[in-house]
Amino acid sequence: MFTKKPESGETVTKMGERPATPEPKSSPFTERPATFGKSSSPSSSTSSSKMVPSIIGEDLTITGNVTSKGEIQVDGEIQGDIHCGSLLLGDKSQVQGSVIAEDVVVRGKVVGSIRGLRVTLQAQSHVEGDIFHQSLAIEQGAYFEGKSRRSDDPMAEVKTPGGRSDKSSDSANPFSSRAAE
């Protein structure tokens, strides 16, 4: 019986009429919420389309290595190495292997080394392994067992063609120190 007076700028539609501009319907398949910021990798080509993360769900277990140039969100289990641009490990995620990404946010469990420019261990995280980083943040309540090493370029120290870790930056040949033994 009583009606509300429309405020200024508000459109009024009468019964039986259709609104002049229908509201666009959104579907969970047409857009995904942004999980974390877009990586600023100079090597990746930027286009006008927005990158959406690849999501590994809670019910998914991957045995093998996972590689992506973009963002990955893991809520399931990975038994292998992960190499990507940005990585978000969810609350129930489990990774058994090494992680290499520019941005790494850990909420779940990692057993293996982590290499990243920016690494964040959130309160519910559990990490058993070494962390090589440019910037590291550890929230109160996070579990971390391993060594933390700051490096200006933690991504460059990944592997040499011989398959060994390149930890000696003063020598071009990783086998030269072994030759004397």
LUMLO-364617 format. One line per 4 residues: number of its first residue (from 1); their letters; for each residue x, y, z negated of C-alpha. Coordinates in pm, 1 decimal, decimal comma. Layout:
<recs>
NUM) a) X:Y:Z  ...
</recs>
This chain:
<recs>
1) mftk) 0,0:0,0:0,0  272,5:242,3:-89,7  553,5:307,1:154,6  899,7:447,7:108,4
5) kpes) 979,0:772,7:281,9  1265,8:719,1:527,4  1586,0:903,7:446,6  1749,7:1133,6:699,3
9) getv) 1921,2:943,7:980,6  1723,1:624,8:910,5  1516,4:485,7:1197,9  1156,3:386,4:1147,9
13) tkmg) 998,5:94,3:1328,4  626,5:42,0:1328,5  463,4:-297,2:1297,1  459,7:-483,9:1624,0
17) erpa) 747,3:-280,3:1773,3  1094,6:-411,6:1833,8  1392,3:-208,9:1716,1  1560,6:-7,2:1991,1
21) tpep) 1902,8:-167,6:1936,0  1901,2:-523,6:1807,2  2166,8:-602,3:1547,8  2438,3:-835,9:1677,9
25) kssp) 2423,9:-1178,9:1521,7  2747,5:-1313,1:1376,4  2827,6:-1677,4:1358,5  3105,3:-1855,0:1172,4
29) fter) 3225,7:-1982,3:1511,0  3260,7:-1639,9:1670,4  3472,4:-1472,4:1404,7  3696,3:-1585,6:1122,9
33) patf) 3785,4:-1375,3:824,0  4142,2:-1247,1:822,9  4336,7:-1451,7:569,1  4644,0:-1234,8:557,0
37) gkss) 4799,5:-953,1:754,1  4920,6:-985,9:1110,4  5287,2:-1075,1:1130,2  5515,6:-812,9:1272,1
41) spss) 5743,0:-1044,5:1466,6  5935,2:-862,5:1737,7  5964,8:-1186,1:1937,8  5590,6:-1244,0:1966,9
45) stss) 5412,5:-1064,9:2245,8  5131,6:-850,5:2114,2  4807,8:-832,3:2307,8  4480,4:-655,6:2243,8
49) skmv) 4320,3:-977,6:2113,7  4348,1:-1044,1:1741,0  4526,6:-1361,7:1633,2  4323,3:-1595,2:1413,7
53) psii) 4493,2:-1851,1:1189,9  4496,7:-2220,9:1265,9  4321,3:-2388,6:972,5  4406,6:-2733,6:841,3
57) gedl) 4104,7:-2830,8:630,5  4090,2:-3008,6:292,9  3990,0:-3340,1:450,0  4281,8:-3345,0:696,4
61) titg) 4618,1:-3517,7:642,3  4894,4:-3465,9:897,4  5194,2:-3697,1:911,1  5455,6:-3522,9:1123,8
65) nvts) 5590,4:-3175,7:1186,1  5364,9:-2876,3:1250,6  5483,2:-2587,4:1469,7  5304,4:-2265,5:1561,6
69) kgei) 5402,4:-1918,3:1676,8  5109,8:-1768,2:1485,3  4944,8:-1803,3:1147,1  4858,3:-2131,6:975,2
73) qvdg) 4629,1:-2180,0:677,2  4669,0:-2518,4:507,5  4403,8:-2652,9:271,5  4482,9:-3020,6:336,9
77) eiqg) 4799,6:-3230,8:326,8  5106,3:-3223,5:550,8  5381,5:-3483,8:528,8  5640,1:-3315,8:747,1
81) dihc) 5800,7:-2980,7:818,3  5609,7:-2660,6:897,5  5753,8:-2389,7:1122,6  5529,5:-2090,2:1197,9
85) gsll) 5497,1:-1712,0:1192,9  5287,0:-1684,3:874,7  5176,4:-1953,8:632,9  4908,3:-1960,9:364,5
89) lgdk) 4899,2:-2274,1:150,2  4560,4:-2295,9:-22,4  4478,0:-2413,4:-375,9  4441,8:-2781,5:-282,4
93) sqvq) 4717,3:-2793,5:-20,9  5005,3:-3041,4:-46,7  5321,0:-3021,2:164,3  5602,7:-3274,6:154,5
97) gsvi) 5867,5:-3121,5:378,6  6042,4:-2796,1:449,8  5862,7:-2471,2:528,9  5997,0:-2201,6:761,5
101) aedv) 5789,4:-1885,8:818,1  5826,7:-1508,8:800,0  5546,2:-1474,1:543,1  5478,7:-1760,4:301,5
105) vvrg) 5203,6:-1749,3:37,5  5185,0:-2059,4:-182,6  4882,3:-2148,2:-394,6  4916,7:-2527,4:-367,6
109) kvvg) 5200,7:-2779,1:-397,1  5524,4:-2789,8:-197,2  5794,0:-3053,5:-236,1  6076,8:-2929,8:-12,2
113) sirg) 6266,4:-2615,2:75,1  6103,2:-2286,1:173,9  6267,3:-2032,8:406,8  6097,8:-1700,9:463,6
117) lrvt) 6142,1:-1328,2:475,1  5860,4:-1271,7:223,9  5773,2:-1557,9:-11,5  5497,8:-1536,2:-275,5
121) lqaq) 5428,4:-1806,6:-533,3  5084,8:-1740,9:-679,1  4977,2:-1842,5:-1030,4  4842,1:-2188,0:-940,3
125) shve) 5138,0:-2285,4:-715,8  5373,4:-2580,6:-774,1  5706,0:-2572,7:-587,6  5983,0:-2831,7:-617,4
129) gdif) 6266,6:-2725,0:-389,4  6499,2:-2441,7:-299,4  6370,8:-2107,2:-173,7  6573,9:-1898,2:71,4
133) hqsl) 6421,9:-1552,0:100,8  6464,3:-1182,8:163,3  6188,7:-1095,9:-84,9  6041,4:-1326,7:-349,6
137) aieq) 5742,7:-1274,4:-581,5  5651,1:-1527,8:-849,6  5329,6:-1475,5:-1044,5  5296,9:-1574,0:-1407,1
141) gayf) 5179,2:-1935,5:-1432,5  5352,9:-2054,5:-1114,0  5567,8:-2368,4:-1139,4  5905,9:-2347,3:-963,8
145) egks) 6182,5:-2606,4:-992,5  6481,0:-2538,3:-767,9  6725,5:-2270,4:-661,5  6633,8:-1927,6:-533,8
149) rrsd) 6875,1:-1775,5:-284,3  6838,8:-1423,2:-151,0  6956,2:-1377,2:207,2  6939,3:-1088,3:452,2
153) dpma) 6838,1:-1334,4:724,1  6703,5:-1656,0:566,2  6549,1:-1767,3:896,1  6886,8:-1777,0:1077,8
157) evkt) 7039,3:-2035,0:844,3  6809,4:-2315,5:956,0  7004,7:-2584,6:1148,4  7307,7:-2613,0:1370,0
161) pggr) 7296,0:-2824,3:1687,4  7486,3:-3099,7:1501,3  7190,3:-3137,8:1263,5  7363,7:-3005,4:952,6
165) sdks) 7263,7:-2702,8:749,9  7468,6:-2399,9:844,0  7565,1:-2260,9:506,3  7914,0:-2139,2:596,0
169) sdsa) 7883,0:-1813,2:784,1  8264,3:-1760,6:803,9  8316,6:-2062,9:1030,6  8173,2:-2105,4:1378,6
173) npfs) 8226,9:-2481,9:1364,7  8031,6:-2651,4:1082,8  8258,3:-2957,7:1103,7  8587,8:-2768,7:1055,9
177) sraa) 8577,8:-2797,8:676,1  8520,2:-3175,8:703,9  8814,1:-3228,2:941,5  9067,3:-3169,3:659,8
181) e) 8907,7:-3435,4:437,0
</recs>
